[in-house]
Amino acid sequence: MPRPLPPRPAHAVRRTAASHPAAVGILATVLMLTGFAVLLVIGVWASRLGDSPAWAFDCNDTTCTDLWIDARRHYLAVTAAAGIASLIGWFLAGHLVSARPVPAEAGLAERSAPSPVPSPARPSRRHRAARFGRLVGVLLLAAALLTAAGWVAIAASRPLGLAVAGIAAAVAVLGAWRWMRPGAASDRGAYWLASIGVGAPLVALGLFALHPMVFLGSVLVVGTPLLGVPALCTLLATGITVAGRLLPRQAAAEVTAMRSAEQRSSGAEPSPPVPTARRISMPLAITAILTLGVFAAWPVDAPAADAWQYSDPAAGVTPGGDPGSESPMASGSAGDDGPGSGGPAPEKSPNAGIPAAPAVEAAGLPACDPESLQVVAGGWDGWTGNSAATLTATNVGDEACALRGVPELTLEQGAEQIDLRPEPLTHLEAAVQPEGGVGLVPGGTASSGLYWPGYRTAADQETPQTLSIRLDSGGAPLPVELAASDGSDPSPAPFDLKAGVEGGAVIEIGAWELALSSAG
């Protein structure tokens, strides 16, 4: 039988109470609540930026330039700071938890309390089952919040998803702590082991999810609520149960002796007064935390939704870019001739860095000769199962000419021609070609949008492809350069199309339209 603990002196009890003032608890609460509030507000601001182009497939060109990258990095940095502040508050709260043992029937004793010293009787099997059932209910709620956090992170923003995940973890830890407390050798030990029991499975799941196959499996399981909620609940319950087994327990005699000693010393001496410096510094610290929280949650300026139409990363001209460089957006130009936000940005011509050539009427101009044109395919943009690109034709001749109609494409891979089934461009916002075509002065550019349902891994991505166009039916073929506007080498097979498709591989081709650099 374990030996009862000797009674502690009254001054030791007073020292323990004085070492954890209520002001520190208030500070910990302010840190946690401020951190969660900043995460929620920042999550709302970040959701207004839309999806990052980095989520697109085959992102390697100007259409994938993220003009909101500075705002995203700012919000992610604030998210990390708010998360650290919440964790600091959680650790401070843990050190404020009493180090005393808890009677096995603490919950019943607090409700009834018929005697000054509760009798820590061993809970019955039915009572233990009821407590575990309540724990499972709390963990089901936490698992549902975690599943919702994943969807919120995808649909809105990662900071907002992290805020919901933090709330779910806090709910799970509080439920696990309440389940572990009765009979624990230390209430503080129950607090920390409850935190470990919840945090360890979630951290392990995050580390395992770094593997692509595990990540895909996690998305398929967690993304389905009927599978994800029970799976996450089982994961949390397993971690908490293992942590509960490691929690040291107190014998009934030790708990009774401890409570008796504390009651005998309860009126021994008054609590020491709170120093004046602490009474002054604590409100200042709370005010500073709230001020920093408001400052951190303040939104930052972001480019307009159509700002991509007026940026030229190759020339270094972006909204809010280099001093002295003026973009059409900065000068108030509407840029009505550019494609809509639903389509890829036009590929920049080699003359994009020089002043734009004026637009001319196409009526009366001769058709452009293939020898006077330089055509580049770029603006590669990959969506889920679909792809887009842009043909950019530049007049490198000495005379003005006109482009009319829709270009005819010929795509070859190796020694084999890929049969194409051209269709009108409908999935992207295509411009209506002016009557008579598009007039190009020397140095002027025109573009044509391309869209196709890609074959992804079914297509040959290793054998180089060659593309050529005909300006009109029966005309001479004009080679097309496959290039990335940032100067890097494109994929050897940027068109994820394959041969042998019955009826030909579908590709939508837009009419020639005036490129932004020629809009004047």
C-alpha positions as a Python dict, from the first residue, in 0.01 Angstrom:
ca = {
    (1, 'M'): (0, 0, 0),
    (2, 'P'): (152, 340, -94),
    (3, 'R'): (255, 568, 191),
    (4, 'P'): (47, 889, 230),
    (5, 'L'): (223, 1211, 142),
    (6, 'P'): (322, 1435, 436),
    (7, 'P'): (126, 1759, 470),
    (8, 'R'): (284, 2059, 302),
    (9, 'P'): (356, 2373, 502),
    (10, 'A'): (119, 2664, 461),
    (11, 'H'): (392, 2889, 319),
    (12, 'A'): (461, 2634, 44),
    (13, 'V'): (96, 2641, -59),
    (14, 'R'): (100, 3021, -61),
    (15, 'R'): (421, 3025, -269),
    (16, 'T'): (265, 2796, -528),
    (17, 'A'): (-44, 3012, -554),
    (18, 'A'): (156, 3333, -570),
    (19, 'S'): (381, 3200, -847),
    (20, 'H'): (81, 3169, -1083),
    (21, 'P'): (-106, 3502, -1060),
    (22, 'A'): (-442, 3545, -1227),
    (23, 'A'): (-291, 3817, -1447),
    (24, 'V'): (-75, 3559, -1625),
    (25, 'G'): (-388, 3357, -1695),
    (26, 'I'): (-548, 3666, -1845),
    (27, 'L'): (-236, 3722, -2054),
    (28, 'A'): (-247, 3363, -2180),
    (29, 'T'): (-616, 3398, -2267),
    (30, 'V'): (-553, 3724, -2454),
    (31, 'L'): (-269, 3565, -2653),
    (32, 'M'): (-480, 3267, -2758),
    (33, 'L'): (-794, 3464, -2843),
    (34, 'T'): (-597, 3733, -3029),
    (35, 'G'): (-408, 3468, -3225),
    (36, 'F'): (-728, 3293, -3333),
    (37, 'A'): (-896, 3626, -3418),
    (38, 'V'): (-601, 3727, -3638),
    (39, 'L'): (-610, 3387, -3813),
    (40, 'L'): (-980, 3426, -3890),
    (41, 'V'): (-944, 3783, -4021),
    (42, 'I'): (-631, 3706, -4223),
    (43, 'G'): (-804, 3398, -4362),
    (44, 'V'): (-1089, 3615, -4493),
    (45, 'W'): (-846, 3864, -4652),
    (46, 'A'): (-640, 3583, -4811),
    (47, 'S'): (-953, 3418, -4954),
    (48, 'R'): (-1022, 3735, -5154),
    (49, 'L'): (-698, 3684, -5353),
    (50, 'G'): (-834, 3375, -5528),
    (51, 'D'): (-643, 3057, -5612),
    (52, 'S'): (-269, 3070, -5654),
    (53, 'P'): (-148, 2994, -6010),
    (54, 'A'): (98, 2750, -5853),
    (55, 'W'): (-192, 2505, -5819),
    (56, 'A'): (-224, 2488, -6199),
    (57, 'F'): (-71, 2200, -6391),
    (58, 'D'): (233, 2264, -6612),
    (59, 'C'): (271, 2615, -6475),
    (60, 'N'): (573, 2752, -6660),
    (61, 'D'): (481, 3073, -6835),
    (62, 'T'): (346, 3428, -6799),
    (63, 'T'): (-10, 3310, -6735),
    (64, 'C'): (125, 3152, -6417),
    (65, 'T'): (286, 3471, -6289),
    (66, 'D'): (128, 3537, -5949),
    (67, 'L'): (86, 3914, -5914),
    (68, 'W'): (-55, 3860, -5565),
    (69, 'I'): (255, 3677, -5442),
    (70, 'D'): (359, 3956, -5204),
    (71, 'A'): (15, 3966, -5043),
    (72, 'R'): (10, 3586, -5010),
    (73, 'R'): (353, 3582, -4845),
    (74, 'H'): (247, 3858, -4605),
    (75, 'Y'): (-65, 3669, -4502),
    (76, 'L'): (128, 3344, -4457),
    (77, 'A'): (388, 3522, -4240),
    (78, 'V'): (114, 3674, -4024),
    (79, 'T'): (-50, 3331, -4005),
    (80, 'A'): (273, 3179, -3871),
    (81, 'A'): (310, 3461, -3614),
    (82, 'A'): (-52, 3425, -3499),
    (83, 'G'): (-10, 3049, -3466),
    (84, 'I'): (305, 3093, -3257),
    (85, 'A'): (125, 3348, -3034),
    (86, 'S'): (-159, 3101, -2977),
    (87, 'L'): (89, 2826, -2886),
    (88, 'I'): (267, 3058, -2641),
    (89, 'G'): (-67, 3133, -2476),
    (90, 'W'): (-140, 2761, -2460),
    (91, 'F'): (196, 2691, -2292),
    (92, 'L'): (144, 2973, -2041),
    (93, 'A'): (-199, 2834, -1956),
    (94, 'G'): (-43, 2492, -1905),
    (95, 'H'): (201, 2626, -1647),
    (96, 'L'): (-89, 2784, -1458),
    (97, 'V'): (-265, 2449, -1416),
    (98, 'S'): (-233, 2316, -1064),
    (99, 'A'): (25, 2046, -998),
    (100, 'R'): (-201, 1884, -736),
    (101, 'P'): (-353, 1538, -783),
    (102, 'V'): (-720, 1515, -876),
    (103, 'P'): (-964, 1282, -698),
    (104, 'A'): (-1098, 999, -907),
    (105, 'E'): (-1454, 1131, -868),
    (106, 'A'): (-1370, 1500, -890),
    (107, 'G'): (-1666, 1580, -1111),
    (108, 'L'): (-1918, 1417, -875),
    (109, 'A'): (-1753, 1571, -568),
    (110, 'E'): (-1779, 1923, -713),
    (111, 'R'): (-2153, 1878, -779),
    (112, 'S'): (-2252, 1723, -446),
    (113, 'A'): (-1966, 1799, -198),
    (114, 'P'): (-2141, 1655, 112),
    (115, 'S'): (-1820, 1652, 315),
    (116, 'P'): (-1514, 1885, 339),
    (117, 'V'): (-1283, 1607, 211),
    (118, 'P'): (-1416, 1409, -86),
    (119, 'S'): (-1361, 1036, -85),
    (120, 'P'): (-1184, 935, -406),
    (121, 'A'): (-1364, 610, -467),
    (122, 'R'): (-1271, 400, -768),
    (123, 'P'): (-1514, 474, -1054),
    (124, 'S'): (-1734, 189, -1170),
    (125, 'R'): (-1705, 33, -1514),
    (126, 'R'): (-2030, 200, -1620),
    (127, 'H'): (-1900, 538, -1512),
    (128, 'R'): (-1572, 489, -1699),
    (129, 'A'): (-1764, 385, -2013),
    (130, 'A'): (-1982, 695, -1985),
    (131, 'R'): (-1676, 920, -1955),
    (132, 'F'): (-1515, 757, -2259),
    (133, 'G'): (-1840, 794, -2452),
    (134, 'R'): (-1840, 1168, -2379),
    (135, 'L'): (-1478, 1183, -2496),
    (136, 'V'): (-1568, 1011, -2824),
    (137, 'G'): (-1848, 1265, -2877),
    (138, 'V'): (-1603, 1553, -2833),
    (139, 'L'): (-1354, 1387, -3068),
    (140, 'L'): (-1624, 1338, -3332),
    (141, 'L'): (-1691, 1712, -3316),
    (142, 'A'): (-1317, 1785, -3343),
    (143, 'A'): (-1283, 1544, -3638),
    (144, 'A'): (-1574, 1713, -3815),
    (145, 'L'): (-1406, 2051, -3764),
    (146, 'L'): (-1076, 1914, -3898),
    (147, 'T'): (-1251, 1783, -4210),
    (148, 'A'): (-1418, 2121, -4253),
    (149, 'A'): (-1078, 2289, -4209),
    (150, 'G'): (-940, 2097, -4507),
    (151, 'W'): (-1228, 2204, -4728),
    (152, 'V'): (-1203, 2564, -4606),
    (153, 'A'): (-829, 2568, -4684),
    (154, 'I'): (-899, 2455, -5041),
    (155, 'A'): (-1211, 2662, -5106),
    (156, 'A'): (-1110, 2983, -4922),
    (157, 'S'): (-753, 3013, -4792),
    (158, 'R'): (-493, 2826, -4590),
    (159, 'P'): (-493, 3077, -4299),
    (160, 'L'): (-869, 3032, -4260),
    (161, 'G'): (-831, 2654, -4273),
    (162, 'L'): (-558, 2673, -4008),
    (163, 'A'): (-786, 2878, -3783),
    (164, 'V'): (-1060, 2615, -3804),
    (165, 'A'): (-803, 2337, -3748),
    (166, 'G'): (-673, 2523, -3438),
    (167, 'I'): (-1024, 2544, -3296),
    (168, 'A'): (-1071, 2172, -3361),
    (169, 'A'): (-744, 2088, -3183),
    (170, 'A'): (-841, 2306, -2884),
    (171, 'V'): (-1177, 2128, -2856),
    (172, 'A'): (-1007, 1787, -2870),
    (173, 'V'): (-744, 1880, -2609),
    (174, 'L'): (-1001, 2018, -2363),
    (175, 'G'): (-1212, 1704, -2402),
    (176, 'A'): (-909, 1479, -2354),
    (177, 'W'): (-796, 1680, -2049),
    (178, 'R'): (-1137, 1644, -1884),
    (179, 'W'): (-1124, 1269, -1949),
    (180, 'M'): (-771, 1229, -1806),
    (181, 'R'): (-807, 1446, -1493),
    (182, 'P'): (-988, 1213, -1248),
    (183, 'G'): (-733, 1013, -1053),
    (184, 'A'): (-431, 1183, -1215),
    (185, 'A'): (-119, 1229, -1005),
    (186, 'S'): (-97, 1581, -1141),
    (187, 'D'): (-362, 1797, -1304),
    (188, 'R'): (-84, 1969, -1498),
    (189, 'G'): (45, 1634, -1618),
    (190, 'A'): (-303, 1549, -1747),
    (191, 'Y'): (-307, 1882, -1935),
    (192, 'W'): (25, 1821, -2109),
    (193, 'L'): (-44, 1457, -2193),
    (194, 'A'): (-383, 1554, -2333),
    (195, 'S'): (-204, 1807, -2557),
    (196, 'I'): (51, 1544, -2665),
    (197, 'G'): (-218, 1282, -2723),
    (198, 'V'): (-399, 1516, -2963),
    (199, 'G'): (-97, 1685, -3122),
    (200, 'A'): (118, 1377, -3188),
    (201, 'P'): (-131, 1199, -3421),
    (202, 'L'): (-199, 1520, -3613),
    (203, 'V'): (173, 1597, -3654),
    (204, 'A'): (241, 1237, -3760),
    (205, 'L'): (-41, 1254, -4015),
    (206, 'G'): (103, 1579, -4152),
    (207, 'L'): (453, 1431, -4185),
    (208, 'F'): (325, 1115, -4353),
    (209, 'A'): (115, 1326, -4590),
    (210, 'L'): (437, 1470, -4735),
    (211, 'H'): (460, 1147, -4934),
    (212, 'P'): (256, 1190, -5256),
    (213, 'M'): (73, 857, -5229),
    (214, 'V'): (-9, 908, -4860),
    (215, 'F'): (-126, 1260, -4938),
    (216, 'L'): (-354, 1132, -5214),
    (217, 'G'): (-494, 864, -4983),
    (218, 'S'): (-549, 1119, -4706),
    (219, 'V'): (-734, 1351, -4944),
    (220, 'L'): (-958, 1067, -5064),
    (221, 'V'): (-1036, 956, -4708),
    (222, 'V'): (-1055, 1287, -4525),
    (223, 'G'): (-1227, 1457, -4819),
    (224, 'T'): (-1526, 1226, -4773),
    (225, 'P'): (-1699, 1320, -4445),
    (226, 'L'): (-1853, 974, -4397),
    (227, 'L'): (-1501, 827, -4408),
    (228, 'G'): (-1288, 1116, -4288),
    (229, 'V'): (-1470, 1202, -3964),
    (230, 'P'): (-1464, 846, -3820),
    (231, 'A'): (-1104, 800, -3940),
    (232, 'L'): (-984, 1122, -3774),
    (233, 'C'): (-1185, 1045, -3459),
    (234, 'T'): (-1025, 700, -3437),
    (235, 'L'): (-679, 853, -3488),
    (236, 'L'): (-735, 1108, -3209),
    (237, 'A'): (-890, 852, -2973),
    (238, 'T'): (-592, 620, -3024),
    (239, 'G'): (-341, 894, -2943),
    (240, 'I'): (-534, 1007, -2635),
    (241, 'T'): (-578, 652, -2509),
    (242, 'V'): (-205, 583, -2541),
    (243, 'A'): (-126, 912, -2365),
    (244, 'G'): (-375, 827, -2089),
    (245, 'R'): (-196, 499, -2028),
    (246, 'L'): (127, 690, -1972),
    (247, 'L'): (-33, 929, -1720),
    (248, 'P'): (82, 862, -1361),
    (249, 'R'): (-204, 794, -1118),
    (250, 'Q'): (-239, 877, -749),
    (251, 'A'): (-355, 633, -483),
    (252, 'A'): (-672, 724, -294),
    (253, 'A'): (-486, 768, 38),
    (254, 'E'): (-242, 1017, -116),
    (255, 'V'): (-524, 1227, -262),
    (256, 'T'): (-712, 1232, 70),
    (257, 'A'): (-400, 1334, 263),
    (258, 'M'): (-324, 1609, 13),
    (259, 'R'): (-674, 1759, 32),
    (260, 'S'): (-674, 1742, 412),
    (261, 'A'): (-341, 1928, 430),
    (262, 'E'): (-464, 2200, 198),
    (263, 'Q'): (-786, 2249, 397),
    (264, 'R'): (-593, 2278, 725),
    (265, 'S'): (-369, 2545, 574),
    (266, 'S'): (-641, 2734, 389),
    (267, 'G'): (-669, 3014, 647),
    (268, 'A'): (-310, 3020, 765),
    (269, 'E'): (-200, 3347, 615),
    (270, 'P'): (-338, 3601, 367),
    (271, 'S'): (-223, 3609, 7),
    (272, 'P'): (61, 3850, -62),
    (273, 'P'): (-41, 4174, -232),
    (274, 'V'): (21, 4208, -606),
    (275, 'P'): (316, 4442, -670),
    (276, 'T'): (232, 4781, -820),
    (277, 'A'): (470, 4724, -1112),
    (278, 'R'): (283, 4407, -1208),
    (279, 'R'): (-53, 4584, -1189),
    (280, 'I'): (81, 4843, -1437),
    (281, 'S'): (278, 4618, -1672),
    (282, 'M'): (4, 4362, -1729),
    (283, 'P'): (-250, 4607, -1883),
    (284, 'L'): (32, 4751, -2095),
    (285, 'A'): (125, 4405, -2220),
    (286, 'I'): (-238, 4323, -2303),
    (287, 'T'): (-280, 4655, -2484),
    (288, 'A'): (38, 4591, -2683),
    (289, 'I'): (-84, 4242, -2783),
    (290, 'L'): (-422, 4374, -2898),
    (291, 'T'): (-257, 4659, -3091),
    (292, 'L'): (-19, 4421, -3267),
    (293, 'G'): (-310, 4191, -3346),
    (294, 'V'): (-507, 4474, -3511),
    (295, 'F'): (-197, 4587, -3701),
    (296, 'A'): (-120, 4233, -3821),
    (297, 'A'): (-479, 4168, -3930),
    (298, 'W'): (-496, 4488, -4136),
    (299, 'P'): (-537, 4406, -4508),
    (300, 'V'): (-263, 4481, -4758),
    (301, 'D'): (-315, 4628, -5103),
    (302, 'A'): (-340, 4376, -5384),
    (303, 'P'): (-355, 4426, -5764),
    (304, 'A'): (-689, 4448, -5936),
    (305, 'A'): (-850, 4130, -6065),
    (306, 'D'): (-753, 4211, -6426),
    (307, 'A'): (-403, 4338, -6348),
    (308, 'W'): (-244, 4043, -6527),
    (309, 'Q'): (-350, 4199, -6857),
    (310, 'Y'): (-113, 4492, -6798),
    (311, 'S'): (195, 4314, -6669),
    (312, 'D'): (504, 4218, -6861),
    (313, 'P'): (737, 4016, -6636),
    (314, 'A'): (991, 3981, -6918),
    (315, 'A'): (1021, 4360, -6948),
    (316, 'G'): (1003, 4417, -6572),
    (317, 'V'): (681, 4619, -6594),
    (318, 'T'): (425, 4516, -6334),
    (319, 'P'): (164, 4702, -6134),
    (320, 'G'): (355, 4882, -5861),
    (321, 'G'): (681, 4768, -6024),
    (322, 'D'): (1004, 4954, -6098),
    (323, 'P'): (1004, 5327, -6029),
    (324, 'G'): (962, 5526, -6345),
    (325, 'S'): (792, 5246, -6539),
    (326, 'E'): (435, 5324, -6621),
    (327, 'S'): (188, 5051, -6703),
    (328, 'P'): (-150, 5100, -6870),
    (329, 'M'): (-316, 5039, -6534),
    (330, 'A'): (-112, 5310, -6367),
    (331, 'S'): (-201, 5558, -6643),
    (332, 'G'): (-570, 5467, -6630),
    (333, 'S'): (-588, 5269, -6959),
    (334, 'A'): (-875, 5024, -6965),
    (335, 'G'): (-710, 4769, -7190),
    (336, 'D'): (-1038, 4667, -7353),
    (337, 'D'): (-866, 4488, -7639),
    (338, 'G'): (-714, 4221, -7412),
    (339, 'P'): (-874, 3887, -7340),
    (340, 'G'): (-1090, 3840, -7032),
    (341, 'S'): (-975, 3706, -6700),
    (342, 'G'): (-1100, 3360, -6788),
    (343, 'G'): (-837, 3307, -7058),
    (344, 'P'): (-459, 3293, -7073),
    (345, 'A'): (-256, 3612, -7091),
    (346, 'P'): (-123, 3689, -7439),
    (347, 'E'): (235, 3589, -7507),
    (348, 'K'): (463, 3892, -7527),
    (349, 'S'): (634, 3963, -7854),
    (350, 'P'): (1009, 4024, -7885),
    (351, 'N'): (923, 4395, -7921),
    (352, 'A'): (726, 4411, -7593),
    (353, 'G'): (996, 4619, -7426),
    (354, 'I'): (980, 4902, -7686),
    (355, 'P'): (699, 5155, -7734),
    (356, 'A'): (385, 4994, -7873),
    (357, 'A'): (316, 5024, -8244),
    (358, 'P'): (-8, 5201, -8339),
    (359, 'A'): (-304, 4998, -8458),
    (360, 'V'): (-409, 5030, -8824),
    (361, 'E'): (-717, 4935, -9019),
    (362, 'A'): (-687, 4602, -9199),
    (363, 'A'): (-910, 4705, -9487),
    (364, 'G'): (-704, 4749, -9800),
    (365, 'L'): (-390, 4589, -9654),
    (366, 'P'): (-242, 4283, -9823),
    (367, 'A'): (-241, 3953, -9636),
    (368, 'C'): (71, 3892, -9430),
    (369, 'D'): (331, 3684, -9604),
    (370, 'P'): (464, 3390, -9400),
    (371, 'E'): (818, 3521, -9453),
    (372, 'S'): (728, 3851, -9282),
    (373, 'L'): (590, 3687, -8967),
    (374, 'Q'): (749, 3538, -8658),
    (375, 'V'): (508, 3315, -8465),
    (376, 'V'): (566, 3196, -8110),
    (377, 'A'): (351, 2957, -7906),
    (378, 'G'): (355, 3027, -7532),
    (379, 'G'): (134, 3123, -7243),
    (380, 'W'): (107, 2757, -7147),
    (381, 'D'): (-164, 2709, -6887),
    (382, 'G'): (-276, 2373, -6754),
    (383, 'W'): (-602, 2323, -6567),
    (384, 'T'): (-752, 2003, -6429),
    (385, 'G'): (-765, 1794, -6743),
    (386, 'N'): (-764, 2097, -6976),
    (387, 'S'): (-492, 2314, -7127),
    (388, 'A'): (-453, 2649, -7300),
    (389, 'A'): (-186, 2837, -7492),
    (390, 'T'): (-145, 3147, -7707),
    (391, 'L'): (-11, 3193, -8060),
    (392, 'T'): (162, 3530, -8101),
    (393, 'A'): (244, 3655, -8452),
    (394, 'T'): (482, 3951, -8494),
    (395, 'N'): (524, 4147, -8817),
    (396, 'V'): (900, 4144, -8873),
    (397, 'G'): (870, 4280, -9228),
    (398, 'D'): (899, 4636, -9357),
    (399, 'E'): (537, 4683, -9471),
    (400, 'A'): (202, 4676, -9294),
    (401, 'C'): (-10, 4369, -9357),
    (402, 'A'): (-328, 4202, -9228),
    (403, 'L'): (-408, 3872, -9061),
    (404, 'R'): (-752, 3734, -9132),
    (405, 'G'): (-954, 3433, -9026),
    (406, 'V'): (-831, 3150, -8807),
    (407, 'P'): (-487, 2985, -8834),
    (408, 'E'): (-466, 2620, -8937),
    (409, 'L'): (-247, 2408, -8711),
    (410, 'T'): (-25, 2111, -8797),
    (411, 'L'): (128, 1928, -8500),
    (412, 'E'): (393, 1658, -8540),
    (413, 'Q'): (566, 1446, -8279),
    (414, 'G'): (873, 1262, -8390),
    (415, 'A'): (795, 1139, -8742),
    (416, 'E'): (421, 1109, -8676),
    (417, 'Q'): (156, 1373, -8735),
    (418, 'I'): (-107, 1411, -8463),
    (419, 'D'): (-452, 1433, -8621),
    (420, 'L'): (-631, 1743, -8496),
    (421, 'R'): (-1000, 1830, -8501),
    (422, 'P'): (-1014, 2212, -8494),
    (423, 'E'): (-1320, 2377, -8344),
    (424, 'P'): (-1415, 2741, -8270),
    (425, 'L'): (-1282, 2880, -7945),
    (426, 'T'): (-1565, 2873, -7689),
    (427, 'H'): (-1408, 2785, -7353),
    (428, 'L'): (-1202, 3106, -7339),
    (429, 'E'): (-1318, 3462, -7382),
    (430, 'A'): (-1223, 3522, -7743),
    (431, 'A'): (-1226, 3862, -7909),
    (432, 'V'): (-1442, 3926, -8216),
    (433, 'Q'): (-1215, 3984, -8512),
    (434, 'P'): (-1276, 4321, -8677),
    (435, 'E'): (-1419, 4316, -9023),
    (436, 'G'): (-1135, 4285, -9269),
    (437, 'G'): (-898, 4125, -9017),
    (438, 'V'): (-624, 4262, -8792),
    (439, 'G'): (-384, 4518, -8933),
    (440, 'L'): (-20, 4493, -8829),
    (441, 'V'): (238, 4763, -8881),
    (442, 'P'): (604, 4658, -8865),
    (443, 'G'): (665, 4542, -8509),
    (444, 'G'): (293, 4493, -8443),
    (445, 'T'): (165, 4171, -8289),
    (446, 'A'): (-155, 3966, -8301),
    (447, 'S'): (-256, 3667, -8096),
    (448, 'S'): (-479, 3363, -8126),
    (449, 'G'): (-603, 3163, -7826),
    (450, 'L'): (-581, 2783, -7810),
    (451, 'Y'): (-771, 2548, -7580),
    (452, 'W'): (-785, 2169, -7569),
    (453, 'P'): (-885, 1885, -7335),
    (454, 'G'): (-545, 1738, -7250),
    (455, 'Y'): (-454, 1372, -7227),
    (456, 'R'): (-195, 1428, -6950),
    (457, 'T'): (-7, 1102, -6877),
    (458, 'A'): (-167, 927, -7176),
    (459, 'A'): (21, 1156, -7414),
    (460, 'D'): (388, 1117, -7501),
    (461, 'Q'): (572, 1381, -7294),
    (462, 'E'): (925, 1285, -7402),
    (463, 'T'): (935, 1296, -7782),
    (464, 'P'): (982, 1654, -7910),
    (465, 'Q'): (694, 1817, -8093),
    (466, 'T'): (697, 2061, -8384),
    (467, 'L'): (414, 2300, -8468),
    (468, 'S'): (342, 2486, -8788),
    (469, 'I'): (52, 2698, -8905),
    (470, 'R'): (-104, 2805, -9236),
    (471, 'L'): (-247, 3154, -9256),
    (472, 'D'): (-508, 3037, -9505),
    (473, 'S'): (-617, 2710, -9658),
    (474, 'G'): (-356, 2585, -9901),
    (475, 'G'): (-97, 2840, -9791),
    (476, 'A'): (267, 2770, -9717),
    (477, 'P'): (339, 2625, -9370),
    (478, 'L'): (494, 2865, -9122),
    (479, 'P'): (708, 2713, -8843),
    (480, 'V'): (606, 2808, -8489),
    (481, 'E'): (859, 2847, -8210),
    (482, 'L'): (764, 2667, -7886),
    (483, 'A'): (906, 2886, -7614),
    (484, 'A'): (854, 3008, -7259),
    (485, 'S'): (853, 3385, -7221),
    (486, 'D'): (1072, 3378, -6910),
    (487, 'G'): (1366, 3252, -7115),
    (488, 'S'): (1360, 2894, -6987),
    (489, 'D'): (1330, 2593, -7213),
    (490, 'P'): (971, 2470, -7252),
    (491, 'S'): (870, 2109, -7226),
    (492, 'P'): (971, 1905, -7535),
    (493, 'A'): (602, 1819, -7576),
    (494, 'P'): (396, 2109, -7438),
    (495, 'F'): (83, 1997, -7626),
    (496, 'D'): (-47, 1705, -7420),
    (497, 'L'): (-227, 1558, -7722),
    (498, 'K'): (-182, 1211, -7867),
    (499, 'A'): (-216, 1045, -8204),
    (500, 'G'): (-463, 773, -8288),
    (501, 'V'): (-772, 948, -8151),
    (502, 'E'): (-1079, 864, -8358),
    (503, 'G'): (-1186, 1176, -8545),
    (504, 'G'): (-876, 1364, -8431),
    (505, 'A'): (-781, 1532, -8104),
    (506, 'V'): (-1009, 1827, -8030),
    (507, 'I'): (-842, 2168, -8016),
    (508, 'E'): (-1025, 2501, -8011),
    (509, 'I'): (-860, 2783, -8210),
    (510, 'G'): (-950, 3150, -8180),
    (511, 'A'): (-946, 3411, -8454),
    (512, 'W'): (-654, 3651, -8480),
    (513, 'E'): (-693, 3949, -8247),
    (514, 'L'): (-480, 4251, -8173),
    (515, 'A'): (-230, 4180, -7893),
    (516, 'L'): (-199, 4425, -7602),
    (517, 'S'): (149, 4538, -7702),
    (518, 'S'): (4, 4661, -8033),
    (519, 'A'): (-305, 4825, -7890),
    (520, 'G'): (-142, 5163, -7860),
}
